[in-house]
Each structure stands twice: as structure tokens, then as C-alpha cells.
Amino acid sequence: MALKGIRVIEFGGLAPVPFCGMILSDFGANVIRIDRTKSFADTDCMGRGKQSIAIDLKQKEGLNIVHKMCSKADVLIEPFRPGVMERLGLGADKLLADNPRLVYARINGFGQKGPLAKKAGHDINYISMSGLLSYLGKKGEPPLHPVNLLADFAGGGLTCALGIVMALYERNISGKGQVVDNSMVEGSAYVGSWLSNSQKMPYIWGRERGDNTLDGGRAFYGVYETKDKKYISVGALEPQFFKELIKGMVDNF
């Protein structure tokens, strides 16, 4: 496994951080999740391959345990808004001074700086701010958000995991860790780069949302209800495949 021997400390959170930790675990990393001592429900469904420990971060003894764990770790992943880790005495400057090889990864909505840095938000807000939401939806209807896949998981957890792996690779050269700061607004915009960069392609775009080649505006690329009340997806973009689609429909009519 590519990450065998890599020790990861994951602070318990929702969606992007658990997903990031699960990716690292799936590729061999030893991931320990730090949970709150008082939790009424286990909302983490991405704990595959991880170990967990409940620590009271409001107690000095608990913070001492975390410091000791981080001093031996390769990676730390935290999900809090800017300033929370610093108030706990677990900021990047402190932990990197104690462990210069640590890769300190942060996942939040708007980044560590700027007017929105400390504001709360969710996936739908982040993809809205990124501009990505404006491309999604049916013609004549409001933009449609794709549950929480784009910001939480693609622009958040997956992008952060990539950043961590790059930082670990660079550490092999420099011997030093670094901070990986993952803003879900910027991450989702990056994931959606093709949507924004391809707008001048006339055979793909050029019309309003929902009336283009890939967003529901063409009969050969869409989803249709079947006779048994289920659905079938059709993606016959190329002429030869469209010809086969028509032939198959005619032969089975």
C-alpha cells in the first residue's frame, strides 16, 4: 500500500474530513480519529479502516495527549473554522515547531483569510460562491444542487487528500512538512474548471442552462423513464453511437 507507515490524526467532523481520512486509510495510512467525549450520535459513516479515541479538548490532560500524538504523526486533518485550533493551542505554528515534518491539513468553507473566513456554510453555499452552481439545472428552472458531492467530497475531501499526498512527496525532498489549506469554495471551482473554461465551445455550450449538449438540451444525452417506471440513461454523443441508438430503437419498436 502506497501510504503504509504514514500516521494520520483526524479530528472528527462531517463529510469532507472523514472522506479525506478514509481515502488515506484506503491507501494504507494508519488513521486515528479524535472524537468528542460527549457525542449523542455517530454521524461518521466513513470510518473504514480507522481507529478512534475520545478526548476532551477542554481539559489540559486531553490536550497533552493530542500534543503527544501529533508529535509523532505525519499528517493532521482538522475541520474547524479559522482560529479554533489556535485557541486550543493546536495551531499549525505550534505543532509544526514541535514536529517540523508534520503535514497540517485544514478543510473549511472559505479558507483561512478574507471577509467570509469565519462564516458558517454548507456545500450548497460553497458551490454557489464558486459559481459552479450556476451551470447546473434544467431550462427555465432554478439551479439544482447535486446533493453535497461537489464541495464536501470533490472540492473538499478528495482535493485535500491530493494536497496531502503532494505535501508528503515534497517532504521526501525537503524533509519538512507544511500547511495544506483547503477551501471548499476554491476546491469546487477547481473541480469545475472544465465547465467554466469550455464555455466558448459552441457544440457544447452557447445556450441557456439546461438547453445545451451535456445538461439536458439534447435528446441523445439524457435520462428517460422506462415502461416499467424505472429510468435509463442515454449518452450517444458521437454520430456512430447515435446511429446505433436509433437502429436499436427501430429494431425493437
NUNUDO-182597 format. One record per residue: x, y, z of N, C-alpha, C, CB in turn. Coordinates in steps of 0.001 Angstrom, whole numbers, plus 500000, padded with zeros to 6 digits. Last residue first. Glycine has a CB too. Layout:
- n.u, n.v, n.w, ca.u, ca.v, ca.w, c.u, c.v, c.w, cb.u, cb.v, cb.w
- X, Y, Z, X, Y, Z, X, Y, Z, X, Y, Z .
...
END
This chain:
- n.u, n.v, n.w, ca.u, ca.v, ca.w, c.u, c.v, c.w, cb.u, cb.v, cb.w
- 461137, 498383, 468256, 459866, 499118, 468398, 458673, 498167, 468308, 459750, 500214, 467312 .
- 463638, 497436, 467822, 462909, 496902, 468975, 461576, 497606, 469221, 463766, 497009, 470212 .
- 464632, 498764, 465634, 464559, 497288, 465577, 463724, 496715, 466698, 465953, 496683, 465632 .
- 464581, 501398, 466568, 463714, 500997, 465468, 463532, 499482, 465437, 464285, 501487, 464136 .
- 466536, 501269, 468586, 465165, 501678, 468921, 464190, 501231, 467846, 465083, 503201, 469103 .
- 468809, 500564, 467148, 468315, 499701, 468212, 466885, 500016, 468590, 469194, 499817, 469421 .
- 469036, 502801, 465466, 468826, 501476, 464890, 468243, 500522, 465929, 470145, 500917, 464335 .
- 469539, 504799, 467342, 468331, 504868, 466527, 467998, 503493, 465940, 468503, 505905, 465400 .
- 472032, 503846, 468308, 470880, 504060, 469206, 469577, 504048, 468430, 471020, 505391, 469965 .
- 473645, 503903, 466060, 473338, 502614, 466673, 472147, 502712, 467613, 474549, 502087, 467426 .
- 473719, 506689, 465697, 473165, 505832, 464643, 472770, 504469, 465202, 474180, 505659, 463499 .
- 475043, 507407, 468000, 473665, 507868, 467828, 472963, 507016, 466761, 473634, 509376, 467436 .
- 477524, 506314, 467443, 476753, 505760, 468552, 475289, 506195, 468467, 477360, 506195, 469895 .
- 478309, 507888, 465315, 478194, 506443, 465116, 477393, 505782, 466237, 479582, 505812, 465026 .
- 478341, 510505, 466462, 477390, 510149, 465396, 477206, 508642, 465226, 477852, 510743, 464086 .
- 478565, 510659, 470063, 479212, 510518, 468766, 478204, 510046, 467709, 480393, 509533, 468863 .
- 476683, 510525, 472242, 477232, 511786, 471743, 477772, 511687, 470314, 478332, 512256, 472661 .
- 474618, 509032, 473760, 475070, 508736, 472396, 475586, 510009, 471739, 473924, 508117, 471553 .
- 473662, 508223, 476441, 474806, 509091, 476182, 475402, 508804, 474819, 475867, 508920, 477264 .
- 470998, 507768, 478602, 471423, 507686, 477210, 472559, 508688, 477002, 470227, 507967, 476230 .
- 469665, 505852, 481248, 470497, 506970, 480817, 470988, 506719, 479398, 471690, 507177, 481781 .
- 466412, 505090, 482367, 467572, 504685, 481582, 468342, 505948, 481175, 467142, 503849, 480322 .
- 464307, 504071, 485110, 464929, 505083, 484259, 466130, 504511, 483530, 465347, 506297, 485085 .
- 461005, 502732, 485690, 462379, 502953, 486104, 462996, 503957, 485125, 463193, 501604, 486145 .
- 458501, 502033, 484767, 458615, 503132, 485738, 460009, 503236, 486370, 457580, 502954, 486833 .
- 458504, 500309, 482672, 458305, 499727, 483997, 458557, 500748, 485120, 459225, 498522, 484175 .
- 459154, 501931, 480524, 457790, 501440, 480631, 457490, 500876, 482009, 457537, 500390, 479585 .
- 461325, 504574, 481792, 461021, 503366, 481027, 459586, 502907, 481291, 462014, 502241, 481379 .
- 462350, 507943, 481396, 461572, 506955, 482151, 461227, 505779, 481240, 460275, 507594, 482739 .
- 465689, 508994, 480711, 464309, 508778, 480300, 463642, 507722, 481169, 464248, 508369, 478832 .
- 468234, 511412, 480484, 467654, 510314, 481265, 466175, 510219, 480939, 467873, 510526, 482799 .
- 470684, 512176, 477882, 469720, 512478, 478932, 469233, 511231, 479638, 468549, 513224, 478360 .
- 471446, 512759, 474893, 472226, 512785, 476135, 471291, 513189, 477274, 473451, 513776, 476027 .
- 469887, 512968, 472683, 470814, 511834, 472721, 471688, 511817, 473976, 471697, 511856, 471496 .
- 468456, 515314, 472892, 467752, 514046, 473118, 468695, 512869, 473279, 466806, 513771, 471980 .
- 469777, 518035, 474709, 469838, 517191, 473521, 469234, 515823, 473838, 471301, 517044, 473020 .
- 469819, 519428, 477085, 469237, 520083, 475923, 469251, 519264, 474653, 469939, 521337, 475677 .
- 471121, 518461, 479318, 469717, 518120, 479132, 469071, 518699, 477899, 468962, 518552, 480295 .
- 473789, 519178, 479321, 472978, 519489, 480510, 471481, 519280, 480308, 473219, 520910, 480924 .
- 475294, 518828, 477037, 475535, 517926, 478165, 474628, 518172, 479369, 476956, 518045, 478597 .
- 474314, 520724, 475120, 474556, 519321, 474771, 474615, 518401, 475979, 475837, 519204, 474000 .
- 471735, 522854, 476575, 472998, 522584, 475894, 473210, 521082, 475737, 474173, 523212, 476664 .
- 469822, 523820, 478222, 469490, 523739, 476802, 470736, 523495, 475960, 468790, 525021, 476345 .
- 470566, 524236, 480840, 469583, 523197, 480589, 469209, 523027, 479135, 468373, 523476, 481362 .
- 471197, 527697, 480528, 471339, 526483, 481330, 470208, 525501, 481015, 471349, 526828, 482836 .
- 471195, 528829, 477061, 470956, 528977, 478487, 471074, 527637, 479204, 469581, 529587, 478734 .
- 473966, 528086, 474796, 472570, 528365, 475113, 472403, 528530, 476625, 471653, 527235, 474583 .
- 476634, 527504, 474689, 476135, 528565, 473817, 474691, 528930, 474058, 476298, 528166, 472405 .
- 478297, 524272, 474521, 477540, 525299, 475227, 476973, 526313, 474227, 478433, 526008, 476276 .
- 479182, 522466, 472510, 478871, 522001, 473853, 477945, 522982, 474572, 480158, 521800, 474656 .
- 479725, 523736, 470195, 478993, 522474, 470065, 478673, 521861, 471428, 479798, 521484, 469227 .
- 481217, 525974, 471011, 479834, 526132, 470538, 479045, 524840, 470434, 479842, 526787, 469210 .
- 483063, 526710, 473664, 482938, 525568, 472740, 481490, 525524, 472235, 483338, 524200, 473448 .
- 483274, 528578, 475579, 483372, 529055, 474192, 483314, 527912, 473178, 484664, 529839, 474001 .
- 483267, 527238, 478017, 482050, 527944, 477616, 482085, 528458, 476175, 481813, 529096, 478547 .
- 485294, 525884, 479257, 484819, 525353, 477972, 483626, 526119, 477418, 484450, 523898, 478123 .
- 485886, 526875, 481751, 486868, 527083, 480678, 486376, 526656, 479303, 488126, 526337, 480998 .
- 483751, 526073, 483377, 483970, 527499, 483117, 484895, 527728, 481924, 484552, 528173, 484355 .
- 483985, 523264, 483228, 482715, 523922, 482945, 482908, 525396, 482606, 481776, 523783, 484134 .
- 486606, 522755, 484028, 486231, 522498, 482643, 484932, 523206, 482286, 486096, 520999, 482399 .
- 486604, 523387, 486781, 487363, 524208, 485826, 486909, 523998, 484383, 488846, 523896, 485938 .
- 485431, 522181, 488965, 484568, 522596, 487863, 485260, 523431, 486807, 483423, 523354, 488395 .
- 487546, 521883, 490703, 486940, 520669, 490144, 486088, 521020, 488916, 486073, 519947, 491216 .
- 487837, 524605, 491327, 488901, 523898, 490624, 488367, 522628, 489958, 490041, 523550, 491592 .
- 485495, 525111, 492728, 485756, 525861, 491495, 486821, 525159, 490664, 486196, 527306, 491817 .
- 485944, 523420, 494886, 484863, 523085, 493965, 485006, 523859, 492651, 483499, 523381, 494613 .
- 488148, 524778, 496059, 488266, 523394, 495616, 487191, 523008, 494631, 488220, 522472, 496791 .
- 487125, 527272, 496741, 488172, 527197, 495718, 488316, 525782, 495178, 489508, 527677, 496286 .
- 485232, 526365, 498630, 484835, 527239, 497532, 485848, 527126, 496396, 484713, 528709, 498013 .
- 486771, 524922, 500421, 485830, 524182, 499581, 485262, 525043, 498458, 484696, 523634, 500428 .
- 490197, 525300, 500890, 488906, 525997, 500880, 487969, 525264, 499936, 489067, 527496, 500452 .
- 492735, 523919, 502538, 491765, 523554, 501515, 490455, 524294, 501731, 491528, 522043, 501514 .
- 496044, 524102, 503056, 494823, 524848, 503367, 493814, 524648, 502249, 495124, 526359, 503567 .
- 498514, 522487, 504463, 497668, 522306, 503285, 496324, 522935, 503627, 497517, 520771, 502882 .
- 501662, 523397, 505649, 500218, 523537, 505832, 499526, 523344, 504484, 499862, 524930, 506446 .
- 504339, 520933, 505915, 503775, 522215, 505507, 502286, 522228, 505818, 504024, 522481, 504000 .
- 507559, 519416, 506707, 506128, 519412, 506488, 505651, 520790, 506056, 505396, 518964, 507747 .
- 510738, 518626, 505238, 509876, 519478, 506043, 508403, 519290, 505685, 510274, 520935, 505868 .
- 512434, 517399, 503522, 512465, 516941, 504906, 511544, 517716, 505820, 513849, 517020, 505430 .
- 512497, 517896, 500822, 512931, 518965, 501729, 513101, 518497, 503162, 511945, 520097, 501694 .
- 511767, 515395, 499695, 512839, 516201, 499121, 513408, 517183, 500144, 512331, 516958, 497894 .
- 509693, 514386, 501148, 510799, 513476, 500846, 512006, 514224, 500283, 510345, 512404, 499857 .
- 507926, 516474, 501053, 508671, 516262, 502299, 509841, 515307, 502081, 507742, 515713, 503394 .
- 506708, 516112, 498629, 507669, 517211, 498747, 508518, 517052, 499997, 506944, 518563, 498771 .
- 505026, 513969, 499364, 506049, 513776, 498329, 507129, 514853, 498440, 505409, 513803, 496917 .
- 503396, 515239, 501206, 504238, 514122, 501658, 505350, 513848, 500645, 503383, 512846, 501871 .
- 502144, 517035, 499496, 502989, 517555, 500575, 503905, 516464, 501123, 502123, 518134, 501705 .
- 500703, 515268, 497881, 501737, 516118, 497281, 502694, 516652, 498341, 501094, 517285, 496519 .
- 498981, 514226, 499820, 499923, 513325, 499150, 501047, 514127, 498486, 499189, 512454, 498098 .
- 497555, 516573, 500433, 498341, 515890, 501462, 499393, 514984, 500822, 497420, 515069, 502388 .
- 496262, 517133, 498020, 497217, 518085, 498566, 498122, 517450, 499607, 496490, 519260, 499168 .
- 494582, 514892, 497873, 495602, 515104, 496845, 496682, 516057, 497346, 494965, 515654, 495557 .
- 492967, 515422, 500081, 493784, 514207, 500069, 494897, 514317, 499034, 492913, 512973, 499781 .
- 491711, 517752, 499158, 492632, 517828, 500294, 493530, 516594, 500349, 491850, 517973, 501610 .
- 490138, 516715, 497117, 491168, 517691, 496791, 492186, 517812, 497910, 490543, 519045, 496506 .
- 488430, 515070, 498651, 489302, 514488, 497626, 490447, 515430, 497268, 488494, 514151, 496370 .
- 487128, 516926, 500496, 487890, 515756, 500925, 488871, 515221, 499897, 486958, 514679, 501292 .
- 486367, 519304, 498539, 486850, 519269, 499912, 487748, 518080, 500193, 485694, 519253, 500856 .
- 485496, 518912, 495985, 486322, 520084, 496246, 486900, 520130, 497643, 485532, 521308, 496013 .
- 484193, 516339, 496490, 485136, 516576, 495388, 486076, 517735, 495699, 484377, 516859, 494087 .
- 482803, 516637, 499042, 483593, 515465, 498697, 484603, 515707, 497581, 482684, 514358, 498302 .
- 481733, 519279, 499416, 482171, 518432, 500528, 483161, 517365, 500086, 480976, 517773, 501182 .
- 481216, 520191, 496715, 482087, 520918, 497649, 482614, 520006, 498741, 481336, 522091, 498275 .
- 479808, 518035, 495336, 480808, 518881, 494694, 481745, 519583, 495664, 480129, 519898, 493858 .
- 477882, 516556, 496859, 479041, 515901, 496246, 480157, 516861, 495843, 478599, 515137, 495042 .
- 475456, 516885, 498173, 476657, 517570, 498687, 477945, 516973, 498122, 476690, 517502, 500217 .
- 473136, 517207, 495531, 473301, 516887, 496953, 474561, 517593, 497489, 473399, 515332, 497169 .
- 473661, 519272, 493288, 473821, 517810, 493263, 474142, 517267, 494651, 474931, 517407, 492275 .
- 471229, 521863, 492934, 472464, 521401, 493584, 472513, 519871, 493608, 472566, 521965, 495027 .
- 470117, 523666, 490234, 469859, 522458, 491023, 471158, 521936, 491608, 469181, 521369, 490161 .
- 468754, 526918, 489589, 469889, 525978, 489622, 469609, 524827, 490578, 471187, 526704, 490039 .
- 465233, 527035, 488591, 466377, 527477, 489399, 467525, 526476, 489318, 465956, 527675, 490864 .
- 464335, 526705, 485055, 464161, 526416, 486467, 465368, 526913, 487255, 463950, 524910, 486691 .
- 464847, 526951, 482365, 463709, 527669, 482910, 463443, 527428, 484381, 462514, 527318, 482154 .
- 466341, 523778, 482162, 465982, 525011, 481469, 464760, 525652, 482116, 465715, 524737, 479981 .
- 467834, 522499, 485196, 467015, 522399, 483991, 466690, 523775, 483420, 465726, 521642, 484290 .
- 471302, 522556, 486355, 469860, 522638, 486474, 469152, 522576, 485138, 469483, 523890, 487178 .
- 474296, 524344, 486740, 473583, 523091, 486984, 472080, 523313, 487100, 474107, 522425, 488249 .
- 475798, 526630, 486673, 475801, 525798, 485467, 474845, 524607, 485559, 477201, 525297, 485199 .
- 475723, 527773, 489168, 475006, 528462, 488082, 474936, 527634, 486801, 475676, 529791, 487785 .
- 477436, 526369, 490797, 476007, 526073, 490871, 475238, 526669, 489695, 475434, 526595, 492178 .
- 479935, 527536, 490438, 479653, 526244, 489815, 478157, 525936, 489773, 480381, 525139, 490559 .
- 480552, 529749, 491842, 479986, 529950, 490518, 479550, 528667, 489855, 480967, 530639, 489649 .
- 481334, 529632, 494452, 482339, 529278, 493444, 481867, 529572, 492026, 482700, 527812, 493564 .
- 479015, 530156, 495836, 480065, 531174, 495834, 481115, 530898, 494757, 480733, 531243, 497207 .
- 477747, 527678, 495370, 477138, 528924, 494906, 478187, 530016, 494796, 476009, 529365, 495852 .
- 479335, 525928, 496639, 479305, 525830, 495180, 478589, 527036, 494572, 478615, 524522, 494741 .
- 478867, 526870, 499292, 480214, 526902, 498724, 480191, 526811, 497201, 481050, 525767, 499297 .
- 476151, 526401, 499730, 476673, 527772, 499785, 478031, 527875, 499103, 476783, 528244, 501238 .
- 476017, 523647, 499547, 475233, 524447, 498604, 475708, 525891, 498576, 473751, 524394, 498964 .
- 477671, 522836, 501739, 478030, 522547, 500351, 477320, 523471, 499376, 477705, 521105, 500016 .
- 477447, 525574, 504119, 477341, 524175, 503711, 477642, 524065, 502222, 475931, 523604, 504032 .
- 478767, 527699, 506756, 478171, 527418, 505460, 478074, 525926, 505222, 478972, 528074, 504351 .
- 479871, 530506, 508751, 479415, 529123, 508596, 478811, 528936, 507206, 478381, 528753, 509696 .
- 482773, 532596, 508577, 481347, 532378, 508407, 481033, 530886, 508256, 480836, 533155, 507193 .
- 485413, 533223, 508610, 484853, 532678, 509844, 483341, 532449, 509767, 485162, 533605, 510992 .
- 485865, 534180, 505961, 486655, 533087, 506528, 486003, 532439, 507739, 488013, 533588, 506908 .
- 484827, 536256, 504562, 483924, 535149, 504861, 484598, 534021, 505628, 483345, 534608, 503588 .
- 486915, 538070, 504134, 485714, 538505, 504859, 484769, 537377, 505246, 484968, 539489, 504033 .
- 490129, 536374, 504734, 489103, 537004, 503919, 487843, 537301, 504710, 488770, 536130, 502744 .
- 491569, 533110, 505425, 491568, 534567, 505436, 490452, 535096, 504541, 492934, 535116, 504978 .
- 491288, 530387, 505188, 491720, 530907, 506474, 491651, 532425, 506563, 493113, 530456, 506754 .
- 488290, 529258, 503408, 489710, 529492, 503591, 490011, 530151, 504919, 490242, 530336, 502474 .
- 485596, 528686, 503388, 486041, 529885, 502692, 487529, 530174, 502844, 485267, 531052, 503180 .
- 485197, 526053, 504632, 484435, 526566, 503504, 485115, 527643, 502697, 483167, 527079, 503980 .
- 488000, 523807, 505221, 486895, 524666, 505642, 486250, 525289, 504416, 487381, 525764, 506622 .
- 490527, 521800, 506289, 489422, 521854, 505338, 488337, 522741, 505924, 488872, 520428, 505019 .
- 494002, 521520, 506565, 492809, 522203, 507053, 491759, 522198, 505947, 493137, 523660, 507507 .
- 496817, 519670, 507582, 495781, 519890, 506575, 494523, 520473, 507199, 495450, 518586, 505857 .
- 500098, 519545, 507934, 498965, 520060, 508699, 497870, 520484, 507704, 499402, 521269, 509623 .
- 502524, 517303, 508172, 501688, 517905, 507139, 500357, 518265, 507809, 501481, 516923, 505898 .
- 505520, 517480, 510068, 504073, 517301, 510051, 503435, 517996, 508849, 503464, 517832, 511343 .
- 508152, 517879, 510502, 507807, 517024, 509361, 506294, 516835, 509213, 508482, 515664, 509509 .
- 508471, 519342, 512860, 508679, 520028, 511574, 508301, 519193, 510355, 510115, 520438, 511454 .
- 506959, 519445, 515617, 507151, 518351, 514670, 507279, 518935, 513268, 505976, 517327, 514743 .
- 506927, 521850, 516975, 507214, 520631, 517730, 507557, 519458, 516815, 506026, 520268, 518605 .
- 506281, 523557, 514914, 507508, 523827, 515680, 507920, 522583, 516464, 507304, 525028, 516645 .
- 503866, 522507, 514149, 504996, 522367, 513225, 506321, 522699, 513902, 504799, 523267, 512007 .
- 502309, 523263, 516341, 502552, 521838, 516096, 503703, 521611, 515119, 501289, 521178, 515560 .
- 502396, 526129, 516188, 502793, 525399, 517387, 503175, 523956, 517068, 501668, 525425, 518411 .
- 501415, 526696, 513609, 502736, 527183, 514028, 503264, 526391, 515217, 502670, 528674, 514383 .
- 498826, 525524, 513643, 499874, 524991, 512773, 501261, 525424, 513217, 499637, 525428, 511341 .
- 497427, 525107, 516998, 497608, 525747, 515699, 498787, 525194, 514935, 497776, 527221, 515873 .
- 496587, 524284, 519435, 496923, 523242, 518459, 497090, 523829, 517054, 495835, 522152, 518448 .
- 495438, 525802, 521365, 496884, 525603, 521459, 497384, 524551, 520495, 497265, 525220, 522863 .
- 492866, 526388, 520955, 493128, 525160, 521712, 494622, 524947, 521951, 492546, 523956, 520975 .
- 493065, 528533, 519303, 492586, 528759, 520666, 492813, 527555, 521560, 491117, 529107, 520650 .
- 493867, 527207, 516963, 494795, 528119, 517627, 494376, 528366, 519068, 494878, 529445, 516868 .
- 491546, 525870, 516258, 492720, 525089, 516645, 493733, 525962, 517383, 493372, 524448, 515407 .
- 489944, 528173, 515678, 489553, 527185, 516686, 490763, 526393, 517176, 488494, 526229, 516116 .
- 490860, 529742, 513567, 491047, 530213, 514931, 490738, 529195, 516004, 490216, 531391, 515153 .
- 488487, 528921, 511048, 489758, 529547, 511427, 489770, 530031, 512871, 490053, 530708, 510507 .
- 486544, 525956, 511858, 486669, 527300, 511317, 487970, 527934, 511803, 485455, 528166, 511720 .
- 487792, 522539, 511472, 487198, 523666, 512185, 487330, 524984, 511432, 487832, 523799, 513539 .
- 488819, 520059, 510788, 487644, 520547, 510070, 487081, 521869, 510576, 486585, 519528, 510134 .
- 492133, 518725, 510094, 491185, 519374, 511004, 490060, 520067, 510232, 491915, 520391, 511897 .
- 494571, 516287, 510077, 493459, 516851, 509298, 492452, 517445, 510271, 492783, 515762, 508383 .
- 498038, 515680, 509982, 496899, 516073, 510811, 495839, 516665, 509883, 497324, 517103, 511933 .
- 500621, 513322, 509460, 499551, 514159, 508900, 498532, 514471, 509979, 498866, 513460, 507696 .
- 502474, 511997, 510989, 502900, 512517, 509690, 501906, 513533, 509141, 503077, 511374, 508695 .
- 503099, 512162, 514563, 502257, 511950, 513381, 502923, 512496, 512119, 500887, 512612, 513578 .
- 504278, 512714, 516910, 504742, 511506, 516233, 504005, 511250, 514918, 504579, 510312, 517147 .
- 503032, 514923, 517832, 504498, 514982, 517771, 505080, 513783, 517035, 505084, 515055, 519179 .
- 500400, 514200, 518028, 500815, 514998, 516871, 502331, 515062, 516727, 500255, 516404, 516979 .
- 500402, 512853, 520503, 500048, 512134, 519275, 500574, 512870, 518048, 498522, 511957, 519171 .
- 501046, 514956, 522218, 501944, 513800, 522130, 501688, 513015, 520848, 501769, 512885, 523356 .
- 498825, 516611, 521841, 500175, 517104, 521524, 501141, 515939, 521332, 500689, 518043, 522640 .
- 496819, 514939, 522867, 496812, 515312, 521444, 498199, 515802, 521011, 495747, 516411, 521174 .
- 497557, 514860, 525557, 497518, 513615, 524783, 497589, 513928, 523288, 496231, 512804, 525107 .
- 497224, 517509, 526246, 498564, 516919, 526331, 498649, 515633, 525518, 498937, 516641, 527794 .
- 494478, 517764, 525996, 495343, 518484, 525056, 496762, 517932, 525076, 495362, 519979, 525385 .
- 493691, 516210, 528212, 493312, 515831, 526855, 494202, 516488, 525816, 491866, 516193, 526594 .
- 494722, 517683, 530323, 495198, 516310, 530118, 494891, 515850, 528690, 494546, 515347, 531147 .
- 493242, 520023, 530133, 494681, 520066, 529887, 495223, 518680, 529596, 495410, 520675, 531080 .
- 490110, 519933, 528417, 490921, 519589, 529584, 492399, 519559, 529213, 490486, 518229, 530168 .
- 488848, 520257, 526111, 488729, 521374, 527054, 489554, 521138, 528322, 487261, 521594, 527424 .
- 488943, 517981, 524677, 489905, 519014, 524311, 489813, 520247, 525213, 489696, 519421, 522868 .
- 488714, 514826, 525578, 488114, 516103, 525970, 489139, 517210, 525737, 487646, 516077, 527468 .
- 488576, 512242, 523214, 489420, 513103, 524036, 488683, 514407, 524328, 490776, 513383, 523334 .
- 488294, 509009, 522052, 487530, 510167, 522525, 488394, 510962, 523501, 486191, 509722, 523202 .
- 489595, 507552, 519144, 489786, 507794, 520565, 489009, 509047, 520934, 491299, 507939, 520923 .
- 489756, 505009, 516598, 489233, 506247, 517161, 489501, 506315, 518664, 487728, 506368, 516883 .
- 491028, 503894, 513426, 490875, 503729, 514863, 490328, 505040, 515404, 492234, 503336, 515557 .
- 489764, 502919, 510161, 490315, 503867, 511132, 490208, 503324, 512562, 489588, 505219, 511026 .
- 488516, 501383, 508254, 489947, 501213, 508436, 490570, 502102, 509479, 490621, 501442, 507172 .
- 485899, 503639, 507783, 486512, 502386, 507329, 488022, 502387, 507535, 486194, 502148, 505856 .
- 484274, 505705, 508465, 485329, 505340, 509402, 486076, 504077, 509021, 484754, 505173, 510759 .
- 482117, 507089, 507394, 483325, 506881, 506599, 484517, 506571, 507497, 483619, 508116, 505736 .
- 479989, 507963, 508751, 479806, 506698, 508034, 481002, 506397, 507151, 478529, 506736, 507190 .
- 479478, 509627, 511582, 480571, 509347, 510656, 480369, 507971, 510031, 481943, 509425, 511376 .
- 477686, 510089, 513536, 477292, 510505, 512192, 478371, 510221, 511157, 476958, 511976, 512184 .
- 476563, 508796, 516297, 477732, 508607, 515438, 477317, 508909, 514003, 478310, 507151, 515566 .
- 475271, 510942, 518803, 475048, 510065, 517646, 476318, 509978, 516817, 473870, 510577, 516776 .
- 476113, 512411, 520908, 474823, 511742, 521039, 474526, 510805, 519876, 473726, 512766, 521153 .
- 479119, 512678, 522568, 478507, 512647, 521245, 477231, 511828, 521331, 479482, 512059, 520178 .
- 481525, 513689, 524394, 480067, 513684, 524522, 479454, 513814, 523139, 479577, 514832, 525455 .
- 484117, 513685, 523541, 483754, 512742, 524602, 482251, 512641, 524771, 484393, 513154, 525917 .
- 484815, 513678, 520020, 484393, 514359, 521225, 483986, 513316, 522272, 483225, 515338, 520925 .
- 487624, 511894, 518559, 486211, 512225, 518716, 485969, 513033, 519977, 485371, 510960, 518741 .
- 490100, 511547, 516310, 489862, 512092, 517641, 488415, 512558, 517708, 490850, 513262, 517964 .
- 491146, 508717, 514532, 490190, 509816, 514606, 489987, 510242, 516058, 488846, 509409, 513969 .
- 493968, 507673, 512961, 493321, 507707, 514270, 492429, 508939, 514326, 494374, 507720, 515430 .
- 495163, 505696, 510376, 494378, 506879, 510711, 493729, 506711, 512084, 493304, 507141, 509634 .
- 497761, 504749, 508583, 497194, 504432, 509893, 496495, 505683, 510407, 498300, 503939, 510901 .
- 497376, 504204, 505039, 497760, 505033, 506185, 497092, 504532, 507461, 497389, 506507, 505936 .
- 496460, 502715, 502809, 497434, 502131, 503727, 497821, 502937, 504933, 498619, 501841, 503007 .
- 494463, 503695, 501290, 495755, 503508, 500631, 496870, 503179, 501621, 496119, 504753, 499849 .
- 492396, 504011, 503063, 492237, 503020, 501992, 493554, 502739, 501274, 491197, 503498, 500987 .
- 493340, 506195, 504541, 493283, 504862, 505148, 493201, 503773, 504093, 492090, 504757, 506090 .
- 492958, 508240, 502689, 494317, 507944, 503159, 494378, 506552, 503781, 494781, 509004, 504182 .
- 490153, 508084, 502490, 490998, 507891, 501309, 492414, 507505, 501733, 491026, 509173, 500440 .
- 489418, 508708, 505116, 489124, 507376, 504589, 489962, 507075, 503347, 487633, 507252, 504261 .
- 490176, 511397, 505318, 490838, 510393, 506146, 490620, 508984, 505629, 490350, 510489, 507567 .
- 488317, 512469, 503474, 489763, 512618, 503250, 490524, 511562, 504041, 490242, 514040, 503650 .
- 485955, 511824, 504814, 486219, 511273, 503487, 487700, 511335, 503159, 485416, 512020, 502425 .
- 486187, 513336, 507201, 486135, 511867, 507253, 486426, 511211, 505908, 484777, 511419, 507740 .
- 486236, 515964, 505896, 487383, 515455, 506657, 487327, 513927, 506804, 487431, 516116, 508048 .
- 483644, 516157, 504539, 484938, 516233, 503834, 486117, 515669, 504598, 485234, 517642, 503498 .
- 481489, 514861, 506740, 481673, 514813, 505281, 483114, 514951, 504790, 480867, 515884, 504664 .
- 482299, 516304, 509871, 481308, 515791, 508943, 481812, 515857, 507508, 480007, 516567, 509080 .
- 484721, 515164, 512301, 483911, 516183, 511653, 482918, 515519, 510721, 484791, 517186, 510887 .
- 487502, 514619, 514421, 486173, 514238, 513986, 485381, 515402, 513415, 485424, 513633, 515125 .
- 490726, 514911, 513154, 489769, 515442, 514112, 488356, 515209, 513580, 490024, 516957, 514376 .
- 493120, 512502, 512615, 491929, 513125, 512026, 491014, 513620, 513143, 491173, 512121, 511100 .
- 496398, 511857, 512041, 495481, 512252, 513101, 494328, 513004, 512445, 496199, 513133, 514194 .
- 498270, 509256, 510609, 497357, 510375, 510383, 496494, 510599, 511616, 496471, 510121, 509145 .
- 501294, 507965, 509523, 500408, 508113, 510680, 499594, 509396, 510548, 501223, 508120, 512001 .
- 502384, 505655, 507174, 502034, 507068, 507390, 501007, 507152, 508518, 501474, 507724, 506075 .
- 502584, 502951, 506758, 503535, 503561, 507671, 503274, 505026, 507953, 504897, 503410, 507133 .
- 501467, 503045, 503434, 501758, 502215, 504605, 502841, 502874, 505454, 502196, 500793, 504175 .
- 500658, 504258, 501143, 500791, 505092, 502337, 501045, 504273, 503604, 499544, 505929, 502518 .
- 500523, 502215, 499178, 501364, 503393, 498969, 501616, 504200, 500229, 500743, 504274, 497947 .
- 500838, 498802, 500000, 500000, 500000, 500000, 500881, 501259, 500000, 499047, 500000, 501230 .
END
